[in-house]
Amino acid sequence: MDLRRLILILAVMSALITLSNAFFATYKVQRQLLIDGTLEANRVYAAKLADTTNLFFESIDHQLAYSSAILSTGFDNPNLLQAEAQRLLLQTNSFNSVAVVDADGVVLATSPDSIQIKGRKLTSPGAIQALRVRSAKISEPYISVTGNLVIFISSPIFSEGGTYLGYVGGTIYLKQKSILNELLGQNFHAANIYTYVINDEQKIIYHDDAARVGQPMAHGGLSEAMRRRDSGSLQEVNRSGIDILAGFAREPLSHWSIITIRTTDNTLMSLQGLMLSVLHRTLPLTLLTLTAAWLFARLISKPLWLLARSANDMDRTGISEDITRIPSWYFEVAQLKRAMLVGIGLLQQRIGTLNTEAQTDPLTGLLNRRGMSLTLDALSAAKQNFAAIALDIDMFKQVNDTYGHDVGDEVIKFLAQQLRACSREDDIVCRSGGEEFLMLLPDTPRGSAAEIAERLRSTIAAADFPTVGQVSISAGVALWTPETGNPEQALKQADDALYRAKAQGRNRVVVA
């Protein structure tokens, strides 16, 4: 790949990364604004419904208190009781049914007549609660004697002397049509928001799905937030795995929590169009920038391309004159021209020398660890099988301690000569450490490698080393194929086998 393409790729990548960053940042900011705005809107909407519900309950309290005052003066008049029950039901449209009950819990008057509980003693939770507290009360949801899930709102009736006579109250259905359903569900389809209500016991009082009414609310972050504060908003994943944006507010009289919810996906639907608009506006400038980058890439890269072409013909006669004619209108090209004209030959010579020195062990002339690493890389890249023989001089420390390090170096040099003499043309011999050596045998099966290692061991054992005489070696053999993973694993296996050979008494070969 030439410099022109590299510069063009860099420019394209820079432009695309910049565009992507701007696009992503815009998306994140707009997304968060939409989410924050929806959370606040849901909270405000829930608070509005809570205020409306509070006004509704206050209105009902006034209605029931007014009826209590009327009934307290004629509690022994059945016609008055029945007429007042009918007035409450028909005039206000607040209740699904109305009842006047005496202090023993017996129904004295009802409306409508179809509920047929007149003369019966009520044992429902709402009726018992109203008799017990003897004050205005909104009951918890319960199943009425007619089999409906209801709440009961009551007001006590006292005589002029303060004697408790009973109460007047009305039921509001939770699952059937009622004024409460109309009040809370009036904007159910607005902006894809849905609303539900829970009481202090975390049971659902109102829900657009009637089957959910009366069921407990699933515990989660929203439930915990409503326990800690009266009003707020929260983003969470509901029990169906849907990401939602919820706002909530508490109604003070009933202590109900009203919750308004909109799904995050629905909230973010408008974001797609916004991001497309951003892309349409930024794309022309991006294309213009890329075109300019392509032109500058050609201008910058041409002198370097001519230098690179000349470098391929360094042995051609007259190459120096061609290099001199190359335009060098910026600093880097001028410096490269000078370097090529003055020192290309010397540079090549020094590079060759340095490469050799960097990969060769100065004592033995064998490949060092760097050369071994490069060889392993080449074998791995070519996916060429090889056997590895790890060698180590037995009791070498005694040689150094007895004869000195100079003699130890002579032993290592002599062993290196023996290894070279016993190796084949394609084998690679390396000095991997002090007295440690490694042989790499390309395309050699495990059994053949073991035979070569044994032959090396016996040859070394029979050789007469200068000064020290007899020296033995231990060896470990391992095989690497492309399917076995990293070539270093084969070297590790060979080392492990070498250590086992040492542990088993030295002067032997162990195959991994």
N, C-alpha and C positions, 0 to 999 in steps of 0.2 A: 504494500500500500504506500502510495507516495504522499508527500507532504501536503499537496493540494487537497487530497481527499481527507487527510487527517484534520487539516484546518477547517474544512467544510463540515466534517463530522462534529468537531468541537463546537463550531458555531451553531449547527443545528441542535446539538444536545443542549447548549447553553440557552438557546431561544426556547426550546421545548420545555426545559426545566424551569426557566423563568415563567413561561406561560402556565405550566402546570402548577407552580407554586402560587401564582396569582389566582389561578382558577380555584385551586384548593382552598386558599385563604378566603377568597370571596364566598366559596361554598360553606366553609365552616362558620364564618361570621353571619351570613344570611340564615343558615340553618339554626344557629343559636338564637338569633333575633326572633325567628319564627316560633321556636320552642318557648322562649321566654315570654313572648307576646301572648301565645296561646295559654301558657300557664297562668299568666296574670288575668287574661280574659276569663278563663274558667273560674278563677278564684272570685273575681268580681261578679260573675254570673251566679255562682253559688251563693255569694253574700246577698245578691239581689233576691234570689229565691227564698233565702232564709228570712230576709226582711219581709217579703210578701207573705210568707207562711206565718210569721210572727203577727203581722197585722190581721191575718185571717183568724188566728187563734184568739187574739185580743177581741176581735169583733164577736166571735162566738161566746167568749166569756161575758161580754156585755149583754148579749142576747139572753144567755141563760140566767144571768143575774137579774135581768128585768123580769123574766118569767118567774124566777124564785120569789121576787117581791110580790108579784100578782098572786101566785099560788099560796103564799103564806097567809093571806087574808081569807082564803076560801078553800083550805085544804080538805074540808069535809064535804065539799060540793063536787060530786062526780062529773056533773056537766061542765063545770069550770075547768076541771082537770083535763077532760077530754078535748075541750075546745082549745085550751092553751097548747096541748100537745100537737093538735092539728095545725094551729097557727105557726108554731115553730117549724114544723116540717115544710109547710107550703109557702110561707112568707119569705123565708130566708134562703131556702134551697141549700142549706149548709150540711144537712144531715141526710143519711139514708133512712134512718128511723129515729123516733123520739119516744121516750118513756118517762112517766112520773112514777116514782117508787117511794113507798113509805119507809119508816125507820126500821121495819123488820125485813125489808128487802122484797116486799110483795108489790107487784106491778098494779098500779091503780088506773093508769090510762096509757094508751099507746097510739102511735100513728106511724105508718098506716095500719089499718085493722088487719091486714093480711098476715102480719107476723104472729098473731094469735098467741100472745103470752100474757094477756091481761088476767089478773088473778093468780098468776103463778109467782112463786118465790124464786128470785134469781140467785143462782149460785156461781155465776160466771166470775172470772177474776176481776173484770172491770167493775161489776156490781159490788162485789165484796170490798174492793179497794175504796170505792166511793163511800160506802157505809163506814168504813174504818177511819178514813181521814177526815170526813165531814167538812170538806173544803173543796174549792174548785180544783179539778184534777183532770189530767189527760192520762189515760191508762196506757199500759203496755199492750201490744197486740195480743189478741186471744181469739179463740173460736167461740162464736156466740151460740145461743141456744138454737138458732136457725141454721147453724152450720157454716156461717160466713166468717172469714178472717177480718176482724174489725178492731178499731180503737174506740174507746168510749170516753166522751167528754161530759163532765157533770158539774152541777152547781148545787150546793146544799140549800135546803129550805128550812128556815127557822120561824117559829111563831113570834108574835110581838113580844112575848115574855122570854124569848131566847131558847125555847124548847126545840130540840131537833125533831123535825117532822119527817124528813126524808130528803130526796133529791130529785132534780129534773136533769135529764141528760140525753144526749144523742149519740148514735153510732155513725161512724164513717167507714164504709167498706174499703178494704185495701186491695182486693183483687178484682172487684167489679167496678163499674163506672161510678164515680163519686166526684164531688167538687174538688177533693184533694188530688185525684188523678188529673183533672182538668187544670188545676193550678200548677202542679209540678211538671206536667207533660205538655204544656201549651206551646213550648218552643223546642219540642223534642227533635224535630227534623231541622232546626235552624243550625246552619254551619256544621252539620254532622256531629252535633253534640248530643250526648244522651245523659240522663240524670237518674240518680237513685238516692234513696234516703235510708239511713240506718239509725237505730236508737242506741241508748247507752249500753245495751247488752250486745251490741254489734250484730243485731239482726236487721234484715232488710225490711223496711216499712213500705217502700215504694220502689218499683223497678218497671222499666218498659216491658220486660218479660215477666208476665204475671206469675209464672211458675217459680221465679226466684224470690217472690215476696214471702216473708216468714222464714227464709233460710238464713243461716249465719253468714256473715261476711268472711271471705277468706283472709287469713292473717297475712300481713306483709308490711312493707314500708308505709303504705297509705294508712293502714290501721294504726300503726304506732304513731304516725304524725298526728292523727286526730285525737289520740289520747293525750298528747303533749300540749296541743294548742287548739284554740277554737276556730281559727281560720288560717288558710295557707294553700300551698300548691306543691305538687310533687310529680316527678317523672319516674315511672317504674314499669316493670313487665308484669302483667296480670297473670292469673292462674291459667289462662289459655295460651300463654306465651306471646301475647301481643303487647308491644310497647305503647304505653298510654301516657297522656298528659292530664292530670287530675287537679281540680281545684275544689276546695271544700270550705264550708262555713257551718257554724252551729246555730240552731234556732233556740233562743234562751228559754222559752216557756216549756216546750216539750223536751228540750235537750236532744233533739234530733240533729244529726249531721247530714247536711245536704251536699251531695257530691256531683260535680259535673265533669264529664270525661270526653276527650277527643283523642283518637288514635294519632300517634306520631306520624305514621305513613300518610294519613289524610291531611295532617297539618303541612307536611312537606311536599304535597303534590304541586303546589305553585312554584316550588324551588326549581323544578326541572326547566320550566319555561324561562325563568330568570337566568339560569346558568347558560342556556342556549343563546340568550340575548348577549350575555357577556362574551361568549365565544365568538359570535358573529362580529362583535365590535373589535375584538383584539386580533382576529385572524388576519385581516389585510396588512396591519402593521408588521405582524410576524412574518408574513410572506415577503414583504419588502425588505425586512432585515436579513432574511435568508438569501435573497438575491444579491444584496450588497456584500454579504459575507462570501458568496461564491466568487464574485468579481475580485474582491481583495485576496482571496485564497489563490486565485490564478496569478495575480501580480506578485504576491510574496513568494510563491513556491517555484516560479519559473527559474530564477537564478540557482536555487538549490537543486532543482531537478537537473539542470545542465552540469552542475558540479558532480552530482551523483552519477550521471552518465559518463562523465570523464573519468571518474574513479574506477569504472569498469575497464577502462582502456589504458591503465597506467603504464603498460609495457609498450604502448604504441609510440612510434616516432612522431615528434611534433605535438605531443599531448600538452606540453607546457604552454605552447602558444595558444592552443584552444582554451586552456584554463584562463589565460591572461585576458582573452577577449570576452569572457563571461561578464555581463554587467553586474557590478557590486554596489548597488545604491543604498544598501543598509549594512550596518556594522558587522553582523554575523557572517554575511556572505564574504565580505572583505577579509575577515579573519580566517575563514575556511580556505579561501583562495591562497592566502599567504602560507598557511600551514601545509596545504597540499603541495605547493611549489617548493617549499624549503625542506620539509622533513618527512615526506611520505615513505621514502625508502627506509630511512632509519627507524621510523615508527613501526613499520612492518617487521623489521628485524628484531626490535626490542620486544614487540608483542609476542613473537614466536618464542624468544628466550624466556620471557616471563611466564608464558603458559606452561612451558616445559618444567621450569623450576617450581612453579606453584603446584604441579601435580606429581612431583617426584620426591621421594625420600632421599635426602642428600647422602646418607650413610650407605644405603644398599643399592640405590638407583632404581628401586622398585616404585610402583605407584604408591603415593601416600593416601591418607583418608580422603582428601579432596578428589584425587584422581579416581579412587575407588567409587566415590559417590557419583561422579560424572559417568563412570562406566555402568553403574547400576541404573542410572537414569536412562542411559542409552538402551540397555537391555530391556528395561521395563517399557520404554516407548515402542520398541520394536516387538514387544510381546514375545521375546525369545526365552525359552526355558533355559535354566542354568542350574548347575549344582554348585554348592558352596562348601569349601573345606576350610575350617578354622583350625589353625596350627598354633602350638605354644611349646616353647622349649621347657622341658622338665627341669626342675631344680635350678633354674637360671640364677636365682639369687645367690646360691652357693658359689656359682662361677664368679660372680662379681665380688663376693666377699673373700673368696680364696685367692683369685688372681688379679682382681682390680677391674675397673670399668673399661680400661683400654682393651684388655683381653676379651671382656664381654662383648665389646663392639666388634672385635675380630671374629668371634663366634657367630654373631648375628650376620656379618658380611659373608662368612663362609656358608652359612645356612641359606642365605639368599641366593648364592651361586648354585648350590645344590638344587634349590627349588626351580630356578630358571632352567637348569640342565635337564630336569626331569619333567618339565611342563611341555605341552604341545604348542603348536604355533598360535592357535586361537585362544589358549588359556591366558587368563589375566592373573598376575601374581602381585599382591599388595602387602605392604607392611602396615598393619592396622594399629600397632602399638609398640611398646618397648621390645618385648620378645615375642609378640603376637603377629601372626601372618594370616593372610586370607588368600585362597585361590578360588577364582570363579571359572567354572568349566561350562561354556555354552553348549547347549544341545547335548548334554551328557546325562544318561539315566542314573538313577540313584545307585544301582548295583555297580555300574562302571565307575562311578565316582568313589564308591567305597573301595574298589580294587585299586584305583589310583592312589587313594589316601594310604592304603596299607603298603603299597609299593614304596611310596615316599617314606613312610615310617621305617620300613626295613632298610631302605637305602641310607637314611640318616643314621640309623642305629649302627650300621656297618662302617660308616665313614670315619676317618681319622681327622678330628678337628685339630687345628694348630694349638699347641700349648696344652690344651685340656684333654685331648684324646677323644674318648667316647662321650657322645651326647645323644640323648633320646628326645623324642617329641611325642605329644599327645594330639589327637585330631578328632574333630567332630564334623560329621557330614550331614548336609540337609539339601533338599531339592526345592526349587521355586518354579511354579508355572503361573501364567497370567490369571488363572482361576483362583489362586490361593491368596490374592490380596497384595499387600505392600511387600516389595523385595526385602525390606528391613526385617520382616518376620522370618524369612529364611535365614538371614544372618543371625538373628536371635536364637533360632532353633539350632544352628550350627554351634554357636557359643555354648548353649545349654548342653549339647552332646559332648563338647570339649570338656566342660566341667565334670560331666559324668565320667568321662575317660580318666580325668585326673583323680576323681574320687575312687575309681576302681583299681588304682594302682599305677597309673601313668604308663607311658610307652605302649599305647594302644589306640585303636580307632573305634569310635562309637557312632552309629548312624542314627540320626533323629527319626 
